[in-house]
Amino acid sequence: MTAHPLRPLAPAPMRIGGRTFTWGARTRVVGIVNATPDSFSGDGVLDPQAAAMQARRMVQEYLAAEG
């Protein structure tokens, strides 16, 4: 298999938490909720319940975009 000039070959599959993660097989989305008080951007969510609510909002936004 040769790499596309703009898309290099994916790394070999790896085991993560009992599952095999195959790079490039499907799209994965990552959302980050900053829960640290020393955030350089000043947007840290210090309340655990507020952080959980933010994570849920991110999931809902993703699901809505998927249609």
N, C-alpha and C positions, 0 to 999 in steps of 0.2 A: 504494500500500500504506500502511495506517495502522498505527501502533504500538499494541500492546496496552497498556492503562494501567499494568500492572505490568512490562511487558517492552518497553523501547524498541527502536527499529529497530536492527539490527546494522550495524556499519560495512561499507563496501564490501569485497569480497574483495581479498586482497593476495597477491603472489607472494613466497614464502619458500623459498629453496634450490631453485628450479626447480619448485616445486609451488604450486598456488593454494590458499590458505587461505581458506575460506568460513566466516565467523563464524556460529555457531549451527547449522551443518549437522550437526555431530555432537559428541559429548562428547569433550573432551580432558582428560587427567589429567596433572598435573605433580607430580613428587616432587623435593624439595630435599634434597640431602646437604650439610650444612655442613662444609666442608673448610678452615675458617680457624681459626687458633689464637686469634684475638681475638673469638670468638663471645660475645655478651652473655649467652647462655644457658648457656655452658660445655659445650655438647655437640658441639663441633667434632671431626671425624674427621680426624686428621692423617696417618694411614697411607694411602697411595694404594690398597693392596690392601683394607684395611678399608672404605674409601669405596666401592670397586667392589662389594664384597660387600653392603654396605648397599643400594646401588642395585639389585642383583639381587634382594635380599629384597623391596624395594618393588615391583618388577615382579611377582614371584611372588604377593605379597599381592593386587595388583590383579587378576591373572589368576584367582586363586582366588575372589575376590569376584564376578567376571564370570560364573563358573560355566559 
